[in-house]
């Protein structure tokens, strides 16, 4: 099991590599915690409030450095939604050397943030993690190309160079579906200089990040959204382990529903929450986080979430994703996807 966890830590399939995201996580400005964490316990609940009696200490590890893409969780912290639900929440940023999957699976964190495809891969390797809330209904990942390079669809990529992290599952799916046998993938290092120089290339990115960074450098780009390829991945998936879920269902419910409230608040009030996020990642700018918040809304608020609540997931989508992963040999065989996620703790609209 230790070898499996170390392997996952070293080869995450959805590493972000966002430019501007290489700031080291910082301690909360109020607590100055050397462990780079902050807690909701600073504000004591009013006398007589249930949350004041034996709150559950909970740690949430982010999938990457603190950014607006996890804004709902920070809003839940700032607005005391976790505290009021009886949870003493600590959010810890991730990074290139930090695996949320490893830390949660080993019991060093209670909750983590990842992707649906990573959860299926982990379960295939015997790591019993369970998705409990999908922050994003579709991944905000994109393939970026220069605006004057006329690419209308993925099929138009042809023999162009594509800067992408090796083993990235959505790229393997796109290559297979659109028969991109002549495309030339090159390892993306997190630096955009090669893409900027090569006017006929594409580069992986997040709709919430790289386009903003490129615009600030005067580079005009257009996007192909991975979601438009048909890849059925959920993103920003809150997860825990089967063991934690079985032992602490009340805590799981409290965290899930407080996180839903946090996302609802953040979508309309992100400018009041982003300064808090910046204390965890001082090198990130408020303008960049505001840009993220505006451009991630379409992936969070969909017809599905309007009907069934933020964080909703379906068996059909998980099965579709599983079939896609098997087709590209990302998974070896089918598993019961109903063990990989649950919606029982979600509050309905």
C-alpha positions in Angstrom: 0.0 0.0 0.0 2.9 2.4 0.8 4.4 1.8 -2.6 1.0 2.5 -4.3 0.6 5.7 -2.3 4.1 6.9 -3.2 3.4 6.0 -6.8 0.3 8.1 -6.9 2.0 11.0 -5.2 4.6 11.1 -8.0 2.5 10.8 -11.1 -0.8 12.6 -10.6 -2.8 12.5 -13.8 -4.3 16.0 -13.4 -1.4 18.1 -12.1 -2.3 21.7 -12.8 1.1 23.3 -13.5 -0.6 26.7 -13.6 1.6 29.7 -14.3 1.4 32.1 -11.4 0.5 29.2 -9.1 4.1 28.5 -8.0 3.8 30.5 -4.8 4.5 28.4 -1.7 1.5 28.0 0.6 1.6 30.5 3.4 0.4 30.5 6.9 -2.9 32.2 7.6 -2.2 35.8 8.5 -4.1 35.6 11.7 -2.6 32.4 13.1 0.9 32.5 11.6 0.8 28.7 11.8 4.2 27.3 10.7 2.4 24.2 9.3 0.8 26.5 6.7 -2.7 25.8 7.9 -5.6 27.9 9.3 -8.6 27.0 11.3 -12.2 28.1 11.7 -11.9 27.9 15.4 -10.8 31.5 15.8 -14.3 32.7 16.0 -16.2 31.0 18.9 -19.8 30.2 18.3 -22.5 32.0 20.4 -23.4 30.4 23.7 -25.9 27.6 23.3 -25.1 26.9 19.7 -24.7 23.2 19.0 -21.4 23.9 17.3 -19.9 25.0 20.6 -20.0 21.5 22.0 -17.2 19.2 21.0 -16.7 20.4 17.4 -15.0 17.8 15.2 -11.5 18.7 14.1 -11.3 18.2 10.4 -8.5 18.8 7.8 -9.1 19.4 4.1 -6.1 19.2 1.8 -6.4 21.1 -1.5 -5.3 19.6 -4.8 -3.0 22.6 -5.6 -2.0 25.9 -4.1 -4.8 28.0 -2.7 -6.8 29.7 -5.5 -10.3 30.7 -6.5 -10.9 27.3 -7.9 -11.5 26.2 -4.3 -13.3 29.3 -3.3 -16.4 27.6 -1.9 -14.4 25.9 0.8 -12.7 29.1 1.9 -16.1 30.9 1.9 -17.4 28.1 4.2 -14.5 28.8 6.5 -14.8 32.6 6.3 -18.6 32.6 6.8 -18.4 30.1 9.7 -20.6 27.6 7.9 -18.3 24.7 9.1 -18.2 26.1 12.6 -22.0 26.4 12.8 -22.3 22.8 11.6 -20.1 21.6 14.4 -16.8 21.3 12.5 -13.5 22.9 13.3 -12.2 23.1 9.7 -8.5 23.4 8.8 -7.7 24.0 5.1 -4.2 23.1 4.0 -2.9 24.0 0.5 -1.4 21.4 -1.8 1.4 21.7 -4.3 3.6 19.8 -6.7 5.2 17.7 -3.9 1.9 17.2 -2.0 -0.6 14.5 -2.9 -4.1 15.0 -1.4 -4.9 11.4 -2.4 -1.9 10.1 -0.5 -2.5 12.2 2.6 -6.2 11.3 2.8 -5.7 7.6 2.1 -3.0 7.4 4.8 -5.2 9.2 7.4 -3.1 12.3 7.6 -6.0 14.4 6.3 -9.7 13.7 6.5 -10.8 15.2 3.2 -9.2 16.1 -0.1 -9.9 17.6 -3.5 -9.2 15.8 -6.8 -11.0 14.6 -10.0 -13.4 11.8 -10.7 -11.0 10.0 -13.0 -8.3 10.1 -10.3 -10.7 8.6 -7.8 -11.5 5.7 -10.2 -7.8 5.1 -10.8 -7.1 5.1 -7.0 -9.8 2.6 -6.4 -8.5 0.4 -9.1 -5.2 0.3 -7.2 -7.0 -0.7 -4.0 -7.2 2.8 -2.4 -10.8 3.1 -1.1 -11.6 6.8 -1.6 -15.1 8.1 -2.2 -16.3 11.3 -3.9 -18.9 13.2 -1.9 -19.3 16.5 -3.8 -18.4 17.7 -7.3 -17.4 21.3 -7.1 -17.2 21.5 -10.9 -19.7 19.6 -13.1 -17.1 19.7 -15.9 -13.4 20.2 -15.9 -12.3 23.8 -16.6 -9.2 22.4 -18.4 -8.6 23.7 -21.9 -6.3 23.5 -24.9 -5.1 27.0 -25.8 -4.1 28.1 -29.3 -3.0 31.4 -30.8 -6.1 33.4 -31.8 -4.9 33.8 -35.5 -4.4 30.0 -35.8 -7.8 29.0 -37.2 -8.7 25.9 -35.1 -12.5 25.4 -34.8 -12.5 21.9 -33.1 -10.2 19.3 -31.7 -10.2 17.5 -35.1 -8.4 20.6 -36.5 -5.3 20.0 -34.3 -3.8 17.9 -37.0 0.0 17.6 -36.8 0.5 20.6 -34.4 2.7 20.4 -31.3 0.6 20.1 -28.1 2.3 21.0 -24.8 0.7 18.7 -22.3 1.7 16.8 -19.1 2.6 13.2 -20.1 -0.1 10.8 -19.2 -2.9 13.4 -18.9 -6.0 11.4 -19.3 -8.2 13.9 -21.1 -5.5 14.3 -23.7 -5.4 10.5 -24.2 -9.2 10.6 -24.7 -9.1 13.5 -27.1 -6.3 11.9 -29.2 -8.3 8.7 -29.4 -11.7 10.2 -30.1 -10.5 12.7 -32.8 -7.9 10.3 -34.3 -5.0 12.7 -33.7 -2.3 10.3 -34.8 -0.1 13.1 -36.3 -0.3 15.4 -33.3 3.1 15.9 -31.6 2.7 16.0 -27.8 5.5 17.7 -25.9 6.0 17.7 -22.1 4.5 20.9 -20.5 6.8 22.1 -17.8 4.5 24.8 -16.4 6.2 27.5 -18.5 4.5 29.1 -21.5 7.5 30.4 -23.4 7.5 27.5 -25.9 3.9 28.0 -26.7 4.3 31.7 -27.1 7.2 31.2 -29.6 5.4 28.5 -31.6 2.4 30.2 -33.2 1.1 26.8 -34.5 1.1 25.0 -31.2 -1.4 24.3 -28.4 -0.9 24.3 -24.7 -2.8 22.7 -21.8 -4.3 25.0 -19.3 -7.2 26.0 -17.1 -9.8 28.5 -18.4 -9.4 30.2 -15.0 -5.6 30.7 -15.3 -3.4 30.5 -18.4 -5.6 32.7 -20.6 -5.3 35.4 -17.9 -1.6 35.0 -17.7 -1.1 35.1 -21.4 -3.4 38.2 -21.8 -1.2 40.0 -19.3 1.8 39.2 -21.6 -0.1 40.5 -24.6 -0.7 37.1 -26.2 -4.1 36.8 -27.9 -5.4 33.2 -27.6 -8.5 31.1 -28.2 -9.6 28.0 -26.4 -10.9 24.5 -26.9 -12.7 23.4 -23.8 -12.0 19.9 -22.7 -15.6 19.7 -21.6 -16.7 20.1 -25.2 -14.7 17.0 -26.2 -17.2 14.9 -24.4 -14.8 13.8 -21.6 -17.2 13.2 -18.7 -14.9 14.1 -15.8 -16.0 15.8 -12.7 -13.5 18.3 -11.2 -12.8 19.8 -7.8 -14.3 16.6 -6.3 -14.4 16.6 -2.5 -13.5 13.1 -1.3 -12.8 11.1 1.8 -12.2 7.4 2.6 -14.7 4.6 3.0 -13.4 4.1 6.5 -13.8 7.8 7.5 -17.3 7.9 5.9 -18.4 4.8 7.8 -17.1 6.1 11.2 -18.1 9.7 10.9 -21.2 10.1 8.7 -22.4 13.1 10.7 -19.1 14.9 10.1 -19.2 14.1 6.4 -22.7 15.4 6.1 -21.8 18.6 8.0 -18.7 19.2 5.8 -20.6 18.5 2.5 -23.5 20.8 3.3 -21.4 23.6 4.7 -19.3 23.4 1.5 -22.4 23.6 -0.6 -23.3 26.8 1.3 -19.8 28.0 0.9 -20.0 27.6 -2.9 -23.3 29.4 -3.1 -21.9 32.3 -1.1 -18.6 32.5 -3.1 -20.2 32.7 -6.5 -21.9 36.0 -5.6 -19.4 37.3 -3.1 -16.0 36.1 -4.3 -14.5 39.6 -3.9 -15.0 39.4 -0.1 -13.5 35.9 0.1 -10.5 36.2 -2.2 -8.5 38.3 0.3 -8.7 35.4 2.7 -7.5 33.0 0.0 -4.6 35.3 -0.7 -3.3 34.9 2.9 -2.7 31.2 2.0 -1.0 32.1 -1.3 0.5 35.6 -1.1 2.0 35.6 -4.6 -1.5 35.2 -6.2 -3.1 38.5 -7.1 -6.7 39.5 -6.3 -7.3 40.4 -9.9 -6.3 36.8 -11.0 -8.5 35.2 -8.4 -11.4 37.5 -9.4 -10.8 36.3 -13.0 -10.9 32.7 -11.8 -14.2 33.2 -10.0 -15.9 34.8 -13.0 -14.8 32.1 -15.4 -15.5 29.1 -13.2 -19.2 29.8 -12.7 -20.3 28.0 -15.9 -18.7 24.8 -14.6 -20.4 25.0 -11.2 -23.9 26.3 -12.0 -25.5 24.0 -14.6 -29.0 22.7 -15.2 -28.0 19.6 -13.1 -26.9 21.7 -10.1 -29.9 24.0 -10.4 -32.1 21.0 -10.1 -30.2 18.9 -7.6 -27.9 21.3 -5.8 -24.3 22.3 -6.1 -22.0 19.3 -6.0 -24.5 16.9 -7.6 -23.3 13.8 -9.4 -25.0 10.9 -11.3 -24.3 7.2 -11.9 -24.7 7.8 -15.6 -21.9 10.3 -15.7 -19.5 8.1 -13.6 -20.3 5.1 -15.8 -19.7 7.2 -18.9 -16.3 8.4 -17.5 -15.4 4.8 -16.6 -16.2 3.6 -20.1 -14.0 6.4 -21.6 -11.1 5.5 -19.3 -11.4 1.8 -20.3 -11.4 2.7 -23.9 -8.1 4.6 -23.6 -6.7 1.9 -21.3 -6.6 4.3 -18.4 -8.6 1.7 -16.4 -8.1 -2.1 -16.8 -11.7 -3.2 -16.0 -15.1 -2.0 -14.9 -15.9 -1.4 -11.3 -19.1 -0.6 -9.4 -19.0 3.2 -9.7 -21.7 3.5 -6.9 -18.8 2.6 -4.5 -16.7 5.4 -5.9 -19.1 8.2 -5.0 -22.2 9.1 -3.0 -24.7 11.9 -3.1 -26.5 10.9 0.1 -25.0 13.8 2.1 -25.8 16.6 -0.3 -28.6 19.1 0.6 -31.2 19.4 -2.1 -32.3 22.9 -3.4 
